Amino acid sequence: MTTPEISQQAEWIRRPERSNRTMLRVMTWISLRLGRTPARFVLAGISLYFLLFAPAAKAASRAYLRRALDREPSFADVFRHFHSFASTIHDRLFLLNGRFDLFQVEVHGEDVVQEVLAIGRGAILLGAHMGSFEVVRAIGRRQPGLRVVMVMYEENARKLNAALAAINPAAVQDIIPLGQLDSMLRVQGCLDQGMVLGVLSDRTLGGDPTLRVPFLGADAEFPVGPMRLAAMLRRPVLFMSGLYLGSNRYAIHFERLADFSELERSDRDAAVRSAVTAYAACLERQCRAAPYNWFNFFDFWRPKDVA
């Protein structure tokens, strides 16, 4: 029996990884030499393979799409969900190698980010496993003054750094792993330099504190750690997403979520709960607007104390 500490959303940790660094290097070599368009023909086969031979992920996709679409999803819906996921991973190869010219990216709410950065105290961008976070970081690398640094759990950071090194060794420098002795000092230092910290806030490691709030028609567990971090550091929080629109098109969205700059310590818990609820509501709007962009292929609504 699975213990409560590693159940529910932590199911994503137990899933075996189907890729490795060698395969990533091969895929990178083929993609960068053949070009994005020819290499995309391979993606349909990859998407179909996972659709046919990953029953747990397929069941999770159907359960999610049923909520997001408000109808029974078809085989084509599930395939599109898998194919959107494969497309964003494939596009990461080009974004990490500086091929921004291959993409059409529209940005919504950029003024919100600029207003926050103008204050000079940085900000925390809360995203989700939705669309492409890499396209958001790519915009940051192209625009002076907007540097996005990723913050994640140490084990996830190690795996991602290894994957990024297989694609482009220069990309590993923009990740701060949590759980190390100097993690908080690095987080504080980046914010003090006016940078923005990106955190994907729709998954937990299982033992982390969560808040159960409404999401797509039922209550679901969301981690409170990222919002508590923002409240403790008294920083503004924005929601971010880089939605895949098909072909070579992406749409980046920024929205205000909370501002803890003037928060009193006695009000922290209530403010954090309100902000987590607002985050879930914002994520729900994005899921309904772009349903094939949310990539959590496990039972997201299962209570964490259920084995």
C-alpha positions as CSV (number, residue, x, y, z in Angstrom):
1,M,0.0,0.0,0.0
2,T,1.2,3.5,-0.8
3,T,1.8,5.7,2.1
4,P,-0.1,9.1,2.3
5,E,3.3,10.9,2.0
6,I,3.9,9.7,-1.5
7,S,0.4,9.3,-2.9
8,Q,-2.0,11.5,-5.0
9,Q,0.0,14.0,-7.0
10,A,3.3,12.4,-6.1
11,E,2.2,9.6,-8.5
12,W,4.1,11.6,-11.2
13,I,7.3,10.9,-9.3
14,R,6.9,7.2,-9.3
15,R,6.2,7.0,-13.0
16,P,9.3,5.6,-14.9
17,E,10.9,8.1,-17.3
18,R,10.6,6.9,-20.9
19,S,13.4,9.1,-22.2
20,N,17.1,9.4,-21.5
21,R,20.0,11.7,-22.3
22,T,21.2,9.5,-25.2
23,M,17.8,9.7,-26.8
24,L,17.6,13.4,-26.2
25,R,20.9,13.9,-27.9
26,V,19.8,11.8,-30.9
27,M,16.5,13.7,-31.1
28,T,18.3,17.0,-30.9
29,W,20.8,16.0,-33.6
30,I,18.0,14.9,-36.0
31,S,15.8,18.0,-35.2
32,L,18.4,20.6,-35.6
33,R,19.8,19.1,-38.8
34,L,16.6,18.1,-40.5
35,G,14.8,21.2,-39.3
36,R,11.6,21.7,-37.3
37,T,9.1,21.0,-40.0
38,P,10.5,17.6,-41.2
39,A,11.1,16.4,-37.7
40,R,7.5,17.1,-36.7
41,F,6.3,14.3,-38.9
42,V,7.9,11.9,-36.4
43,L,5.9,13.4,-33.5
44,A,2.6,12.0,-34.7
45,G,4.0,8.5,-34.4
46,I,5.4,9.2,-31.0
47,S,2.1,10.6,-29.8
48,L,0.2,7.6,-31.2
49,Y,2.7,5.2,-29.5
50,F,2.1,6.7,-26.1
51,L,-1.6,6.8,-26.7
52,L,-1.7,3.1,-27.4
53,F,0.9,1.9,-24.8
54,A,0.4,4.2,-21.8
55,P,-3.0,3.2,-20.5
56,A,-2.7,5.1,-17.2
57,A,-1.8,8.3,-18.9
58,K,-4.6,7.8,-21.4
59,A,-7.1,7.3,-18.6
60,A,-5.9,10.4,-16.8
61,S,-6.1,12.4,-20.0
62,R,-9.7,11.3,-20.6
63,A,-10.7,12.2,-17.0
64,Y,-9.2,15.6,-17.3
65,L,-10.5,16.4,-20.8
66,R,-14.0,15.3,-19.6
67,R,-13.9,18.1,-17.1
68,A,-12.2,20.7,-19.3
69,L,-14.4,20.1,-22.3
70,D,-17.6,19.5,-20.4
71,R,-18.3,16.4,-22.6
72,E,-17.0,12.9,-23.3
73,P,-13.6,13.2,-25.0
74,S,-13.1,11.4,-28.3
75,F,-10.1,9.4,-29.4
76,A,-9.1,12.5,-31.5
77,D,-9.3,14.7,-28.3
78,V,-7.0,12.4,-26.4
79,F,-4.6,12.2,-29.3
80,R,-4.5,16.0,-29.6
81,H,-3.7,16.2,-25.9
82,F,-0.8,13.8,-26.3
83,H,0.4,15.5,-29.5
84,S,0.3,18.9,-27.9
85,F,2.6,17.6,-25.1
86,A,5.0,16.0,-27.6
87,S,5.0,19.3,-29.7
88,T,6.0,21.4,-26.7
89,I,8.8,19.0,-25.8
90,H,10.1,19.0,-29.4
91,D,10.0,22.8,-29.6
92,R,12.0,23.0,-26.4
93,L,15.0,21.7,-28.4
94,F,14.9,24.7,-30.7
95,L,14.1,27.3,-28.0
96,L,17.1,26.1,-25.9
97,N,19.3,26.5,-29.0
98,G,18.2,30.0,-29.6
99,R,16.0,29.4,-32.7
100,F,13.4,31.9,-31.7
101,D,13.0,32.8,-35.4
102,L,11.0,29.6,-35.9
103,F,8.1,30.7,-33.7
104,Q,5.3,33.2,-33.7
105,V,4.8,34.3,-30.1
106,E,2.2,36.7,-28.9
107,V,2.4,38.1,-25.4
108,H,-0.6,39.2,-23.3
109,G,-0.2,41.1,-20.1
110,E,3.4,42.1,-20.7
111,D,2.6,45.5,-19.1
112,V,1.8,43.8,-15.9
113,V,5.3,42.3,-15.7
114,Q,7.0,45.6,-16.7
115,E,5.1,47.4,-13.9
116,V,6.3,44.9,-11.3
117,L,9.9,44.9,-12.6
118,A,10.0,48.7,-12.6
119,I,9.7,48.6,-8.8
120,G,13.0,46.7,-8.7
121,R,12.2,44.0,-6.2
122,G,11.6,41.2,-8.6
123,A,8.6,38.9,-8.6
124,I,7.5,35.3,-8.5
125,L,5.8,33.8,-11.6
126,L,3.6,30.9,-10.8
127,G,3.0,28.6,-13.7
128,A,1.8,25.1,-14.2
129,H,2.6,22.0,-16.3
130,M,0.8,23.8,-19.1
131,G,2.0,24.5,-22.6
132,S,5.6,25.5,-22.6
133,F,7.5,27.2,-19.8
134,E,10.5,27.3,-22.0
135,V,8.8,29.7,-24.4
136,V,8.3,32.1,-21.4
137,R,12.0,31.8,-20.5
138,A,12.9,32.4,-24.1
139,I,11.0,35.7,-24.1
140,G,13.0,36.6,-20.9
141,R,16.3,35.9,-22.7
142,R,15.3,38.1,-25.6
143,Q,14.2,41.1,-23.5
144,P,16.6,43.1,-21.4
145,G,15.7,43.3,-17.8
146,L,13.4,40.2,-17.9
147,R,15.4,37.3,-16.8
148,V,13.4,34.3,-15.6
149,V,15.1,31.9,-13.2
150,M,13.4,28.5,-12.5
151,V,13.0,27.3,-8.9
152,M,12.2,23.6,-8.4
153,Y,12.7,20.6,-6.1
154,E,16.3,19.4,-6.0
155,E,15.7,16.0,-7.6
156,N,13.6,17.6,-10.4
157,A,16.3,20.2,-10.9
158,R,19.0,17.5,-11.2
159,K,16.9,15.6,-13.8
160,L,16.1,18.7,-15.8
161,N,19.7,20.0,-15.7
162,A,20.8,16.6,-17.1
163,A,18.2,16.8,-19.8
164,L,19.1,20.4,-20.6
165,A,22.8,19.6,-20.8
166,A,22.0,17.0,-23.4
167,I,20.4,19.7,-25.5
168,N,22.4,22.8,-24.7
169,P,24.9,22.9,-21.7
170,A,24.5,26.7,-21.4
171,A,20.9,26.3,-20.4
172,V,21.5,24.8,-17.0
173,Q,22.5,28.0,-15.3
174,D,18.9,29.4,-14.9
175,I,17.7,26.8,-12.3
176,I,17.8,27.1,-8.5
177,P,17.3,23.7,-6.8
178,L,15.4,23.9,-3.5
179,G,16.6,21.8,-0.6
180,Q,20.3,23.0,-0.6
181,L,21.9,25.0,2.1
182,D,22.2,28.1,0.0
183,S,18.8,27.8,-1.9
184,M,17.0,30.6,0.0
185,L,20.1,32.9,-0.2
186,R,20.1,32.4,-4.0
187,V,16.3,33.0,-4.2
188,Q,16.6,36.1,-2.2
189,G,19.7,37.3,-4.2
190,C,17.9,36.9,-7.5
191,L,14.8,38.8,-6.3
192,D,17.0,41.6,-4.9
193,Q,18.5,41.9,-8.4
194,G,15.1,42.5,-9.8
195,M,14.8,39.1,-11.5
196,V,11.6,37.0,-11.7
197,L,11.5,33.4,-10.3
198,G,9.4,30.8,-12.1
199,V,7.7,28.1,-10.1
200,L,5.4,25.4,-11.5
201,S,2.8,25.2,-8.7
202,D,0.3,22.5,-9.7
203,R,2.2,19.5,-8.3
204,T,3.5,18.4,-5.0
205,L,6.0,15.8,-3.8
206,G,3.3,14.2,-1.7
207,G,4.3,15.2,1.8
208,D,4.2,19.0,1.2
209,P,1.4,21.1,2.8
210,T,-1.5,21.5,0.4
211,L,-4.8,23.3,0.2
212,R,-7.9,21.6,-1.3
213,V,-9.8,24.1,-3.4
214,P,-12.3,23.9,-6.3
215,F,-10.8,23.1,-9.7
216,L,-12.7,22.0,-12.8
217,G,-15.8,20.9,-11.0
218,A,-14.3,19.2,-7.9
219,D,-11.9,19.9,-5.1
220,A,-8.2,19.2,-5.8
221,E,-5.0,19.5,-3.8
222,F,-2.6,22.4,-4.6
223,P,0.7,23.1,-2.9
224,V,0.9,26.1,-0.6
225,G,4.7,26.2,-0.4
226,P,5.3,28.5,-3.4
227,M,2.7,31.0,-2.2
228,R,4.1,30.8,1.4
229,L,7.6,31.6,-0.1
230,A,6.3,34.6,-1.8
231,A,4.5,35.8,1.3
232,M,7.6,35.2,3.5
233,L,9.7,37.2,1.0
234,R,7.0,39.9,0.7
235,R,7.0,39.8,-3.1
236,P,4.3,40.1,-5.8
237,V,3.0,37.0,-7.5
238,L,1.9,36.7,-11.2
239,F,0.4,33.8,-13.0
240,M,2.1,32.8,-16.2
241,S,1.4,30.4,-19.1
242,G,2.9,29.7,-22.5
243,L,0.1,28.1,-24.4
244,Y,0.7,26.1,-27.5
245,L,-1.7,27.2,-30.3
246,G,-0.6,24.7,-33.0
247,S,1.9,24.8,-35.8
248,N,4.6,27.2,-34.6
249,R,2.4,29.6,-32.6
250,Y,2.4,30.3,-28.9
251,A,0.6,32.7,-26.7
252,I,2.2,33.9,-23.4
253,H,-0.2,35.2,-20.7
254,F,0.7,37.1,-17.5
255,E,-1.9,37.9,-14.8
256,R,-1.7,39.4,-11.4
257,L,-2.4,36.9,-8.6
258,A,-1.3,38.5,-5.3
259,D,1.0,41.1,-3.8
260,F,2.5,40.3,-0.4
261,S,4.7,43.4,-0.4
262,E,2.8,45.1,2.5
263,L,1.5,41.9,4.2
264,E,1.5,41.7,7.9
265,R,2.7,38.5,9.4
266,S,-0.6,37.9,11.3
267,D,-2.5,38.0,7.9
268,R,-0.1,35.7,6.1
269,D,-2.1,32.4,6.4
270,A,-5.4,33.9,5.2
271,A,-3.6,35.7,2.3
272,V,-1.9,32.6,1.2
273,R,-5.1,30.6,1.2
274,S,-6.8,33.3,-0.8
275,A,-3.9,33.4,-3.3
276,V,-3.9,29.6,-3.8
277,T,-7.6,29.7,-4.5
278,A,-7.1,32.5,-7.0
279,Y,-4.3,30.5,-8.6
280,A,-6.5,27.4,-9.1
281,A,-9.3,29.6,-10.5
282,C,-6.8,31.2,-13.0
283,L,-5.5,27.8,-14.0
284,E,-9.1,26.6,-14.5
285,R,-9.8,29.5,-16.9
286,Q,-6.7,28.6,-18.9
287,C,-7.6,24.9,-19.0
288,R,-11.0,25.7,-20.4
289,A,-9.6,28.2,-22.9
290,A,-6.8,25.9,-24.1
291,P,-7.8,22.4,-22.8
292,Y,-5.1,20.4,-24.7
293,N,-2.3,22.4,-23.0
294,W,-2.4,21.0,-19.4
295,F,0.0,18.1,-19.0
296,N,-0.7,16.2,-15.7
297,F,-1.2,12.6,-16.8
298,F,-2.2,11.2,-13.5
299,D,-5.3,11.3,-11.2
300,F,-5.1,14.9,-10.2
301,W,-8.3,14.9,-8.1
302,R,-7.5,11.9,-5.9
303,P,-7.2,13.0,-2.2
304,K,-3.6,12.8,-1.0
305,D,-4.6,10.5,1.9
306,V,-6.0,7.9,-0.4
307,A,-3.5,5.1,-1.2
